[in-house]
Amino acid sequence: MIQTDIIIIGAGPVGLFTVFEAGLLKLKCHLIDSLPQAGGQCSEIYPKKPIYDIPGFPSVLAGELIDNLMEQAAPFKPGFTLGEAAMTIEKTADDKFIVTTVKGTKHEAPIVMIAGGLGVFEPRKPPIENLGAYEDKGVEYIIKDPTFYQDKRVVIAGGGDSALDWSIFLAERKIAKEVVLVHRSSSFRGHLDSVQKVIDMAGKGEIILVTEAEVTGIKGANNVEQIVITHQKDGEIIRNTDHFIPLFGLKPSLGPIADWGLEIDKNAIKVNTLDYSTNIPGIYAIGDVNTYENKLKLILCGFHEGTLAVQSAFARIHPDKKNILKYTTVNGVQGF
């Protein structure tokens, strides 16, 4: 059982900043996220996308913002349970919550803050008839550990930053024995530097680039052995491979949280704007996952919501203590 003061469900920017605000009040946090790394959409979907509305940063890349937030939270020693979606919640006799993940990891705290952004992210899967039969048998939708592909033949499908960056990484670091990138168009949606690098590496034979084509089939007795590529001009192409990794992005849903008894409105959690509490005392919802009148889905608004929510959480955890606001410009940041 992992015990803490605040369980934060969602390790995106709002969840990470909440660790900092809670730490200023000497409250420890543990974050749960279904993705294998912290950062939410900023890390998984658009790490190289510039963000222009973070105060004090005329422009900051999404990935850099996450790095900065991790550094800001570090003095308060947050715990992380990554790659595991929160599944169930139960109330204990002593007015605490136990949150259990899909893998059975249990967490206990008097406060739960749901900072799940747009919710649990599920992979967008290509329409290949027998795709499900090869999941975890050579088909993966997220690269968790690059060394898993050491000396393997890998086919990646997709045209965004994730597909480009992982193709470059696996080939440039000489991890995979062969990297094939398949994209249905001749133009890519990713960062221009990454697109050019893939083209340059393909010119040197370091990546096999197949554009205007789609992976339409998988073959293999038990595990992935071959993939079928349908090219717009050349027709059907068969390639031997060990892994097929379709990186078409992720689609959000509230997932199991929708069954926790919270008041839901259009796939978002209704909150009281006094402190962003939900209809269940002790559970708060902050960031894009919540809804209220005049709600704006902006990261900076989530930062504000998390800040007020931890003030309320402190009062709930320590009803006999008076919390006097201390300015960091005067007191600095005292970590744990």
N, C-alpha and C positions, 0 to 999 in steps of 0.2 A: 504494500500500500504506500503510494507516494502521498505525503502529507504536506500541505502548504497553507498559506493564508488565502490566496486567490488562485483559482484555476481559470486560466484564460484559454478559451477554445478559439484557435486561430492565431497563427504566428506571422500574420502580415504586418504592415507598418503600424496600424492602430494597436494591435496587440502588443507589439514590441515597445511602442512609446508608453503604453499603459504600465509596463514593467518599471520604467523609469519613474513615472508619477507615483506608483505604489511604493517604490523603493524610498522615495523622499519621505514617506510616512512610515517607513520601517516595516512594510508589508512585503512578504516574499511571494513570488509568483512562479507558477509552473504552467507552461504552454503546451497545448495539444494541437497537432495539425495533421491532416490526412496526407499532405505533401511531404516528401522526404527531406526537405530543407526549409529553413525559415525564410520568410519573405513574401509568401502568398503569390498573388498574380505578378507582383513586381519582379520576383525571382524566376517564376516558372514560365510566364507568358511573354513579358516584355522587359527583360533586364536592361536592354540598351535603349529603351524608349526615354526620351527626355521629358521631365515633369517641370512645369513652369510656375506652379502655384503653391510651392512650399515656401513659407516665410523665410527670408534671408538667403534664399537660393534662387537667383534669376533663372537658372536652369540646373537640373541635377538628373543624372541617369537613374532610372528606377533601381538598378542593381546597386549603385553607389549609395542611394538613400537607405537601402536596407543595411548595407555595411555600416553606415553611420549610426543607424538606430541600434544595431547590435553592439556597437562600441559604447553608445550612450547607456545601454541597459546593463552592460557587463559588470559594473561595480556592484550591482544588486544580485548577482549570481542566479539568474533565472534557470529553472530546469526546463528540459524539453522532452516531449514524447512525440517524435516525428514519424511520418509514414503510417500513422494509425488514426483513423477517424473516430471521434467520440460517438459512442453508440447509445448508451443508456445513462440515466441519472436517477438516483434514489436519495431520499431524505433519511437521515439517521435520527436516532432518538435524542441526540444532543444538538439538534438543529444544524447539522452539517450536511454537505452533499457528497455523494460518492459518484464519480463519473468513470465509467468503464469504456474502454476502447474496443474496437473490432477484434483486437488481438488479446483482449482480456486484461490489459493493464489497468489497474485501479488507482484512482486519485481521490483524495479526500480534502475538503476545505469548507470553511463556512460561507465562502463567496464564490460564485461562478460568474465570469464575464464572457459573454459570447461575442467574439470579435471576428466572426467567420467570414467577413467580406460578403461575397455573393453566395457563400455556402460551401458545401463539399464539392470538390472538383472531380468530375468523372471524365475519362478520356473520350474524345470524339473518335469513333472507330470507323474505319473504311468499310464499305459494303461488300465484304468478302464472305462468301457463303459459309466456309468452314473455319472462319477466323477463331471462334471461341474454342475449338478443339485443340488449338495450339497455344493458347494462353498459358504462360509459365512453362512452355515447352519450346521456347524459341521466339515467341511473340511477347514483346514487352511494350508498354505504352509510356513509361517513364524510365529514364536512365538514373538509377539510384547510385550504383557503384561502377564507374567506368572500367575498373580492372576486371569486372565480370566478363568483359569482352576481349580479354587478353588473347592474342593470337587466333581470334575467331573471324569468320567472314560475316560482315554486317551489312544489311540493307536498311537504309533509313528512308522514309517517305515523308515529304512535307516541303513547304516553301517559306516557312517563317524563321524567326531567329533561332528557335530551339533546334530545328532540323539542321540549319546551317552551322550553328555553333558546335553541336555535338559531332557533326561530320568532320569539321575542322579539328576538333579536340582529339577524336579517336585516331585520325590519320596523322596529324602533326606530331602527336606524342608516341606514334608507332605502337599504339595499344592493339588495335584491331589489325588483323592480317590483311583484310581487304574492306574498304568502305565504299559502298555504292549509295548514291543519293538520287532518289527518284522524285520528280516533281511533274505535275500535270501540265504546267505552263513553262514557257521559256523565260518568264520574268518571275522574280521572287518578291515576297512581302517583307523580307528581313532588312537589317541594316546594310547600307550600301557597301561598307567596308568588308562585311562578312560575305556578301555576294561576290565581290571582286576576289576575295581570298579563295573562295571555293572554285571560282573559274580559273584562277591562276594555278591552284593545286591540281585541278583536273587537267590543265594543259601540261603539267609535269608528270601526270600519271599517278599522282598520290591519292586522288579520289576519282572514282568512276562516276561521272555525272550523266544521268539519263533524264532529259527534259521532254516535255510534251508526251508524257507517258504516265501510266498508273499501274500499281500493283493490283492485280485482279484475281490472283489465286495463290494457294499455298499447297505444297506437296511434301509428303514425308510419312514414313510408317508410324512413328510415335512422336518424334520431334520434327521441327522444321528442317527440311533438307533442300528444298527448292522453292523459289517463288516464281510466279508467272507475271511478267510485265507486258501490258498491252500498250504498244507505241502507236501514236496517231498515224504515222507513215509506214513504219516497218512491221506492224502487226505484232504477233505474239513472240515474246522473248522469254526463254527459260534460263534462270541463273541459279547455280548452286550457292547455298548460303547456310549459315548456322543460326542467324538471328534476323528477324524482321521487326523493325521498330517504327511504327507509324506515329509521327509526331504532328498531329493535326490540331493541337490545342486541347483545352479542357472546357467542359460545360458545367456550370454551377447548378446546385440544388441545395435546399436546406438539409436534405438527407434525414437521418434519424432524429435530428433536433426538432423536426416538425411534429414528432410524436411525443414530445416532452410535456405537453399540457400548457404550452405558452400560447398567448393570444397572437394569432397570425393574420396578416392582411397582405394578400397578393405576394406570397412567398417571402415576406419580411416579418420581423418580430415587432409588435407594437410596444412602445415604451412611454414612460412618463418623462417629459423633458426637464422635470425638476432635477433628476439625477440619473436618468436613462435606465431606471429599473423596469422590470417586466411585471406581469401580473402575479409572478411567483416571488415572494420576498426572498432576497438573497441572490437572485439571479438578475443580471444586467445584460443589456445588449447594446453594443457600441459599433460605430462604423456602418458600412454599407448593409449590414445584415438587419439593421433596425429600420423602423418607419415611424414617422410622426408628421404632424402638419408642417408644411414648408421644409421638409427634409431635403437636404442637398447631399448627394453622394460624392463628397470630396474628402480626400485624405485629411486635410486640415480640419474639417468638421469632426472627423473621427477622433483626432487628437484632443479636441475640446471635450467631446463626449466622454472619452476615457478619463480625462482629468477630473471632471465632476463626479464620475461614477466612483473613482477610488476614494474621493472625499466622503461620499455616502457609505462606502464599504467600511472605511475606518470607523465611522460612527456606529455602524452595525456590529463590528467586531469588538470595539472598545466603547461600549455605551457610557462608561463612567469616566472616560478620558476626554479632556477638551483638546481639540486639535487647533493649534494656533498656526496660521499660515506663515511659513518661513520662506523668505525669498532666497533663491539660489545665488543671486548676485551678492548677497550679504554673507550667507552661511556656506556657500560652496556646495559640493556634492559629497556627502559622507556615505560611502558604500558599506556593504556588510563585511 
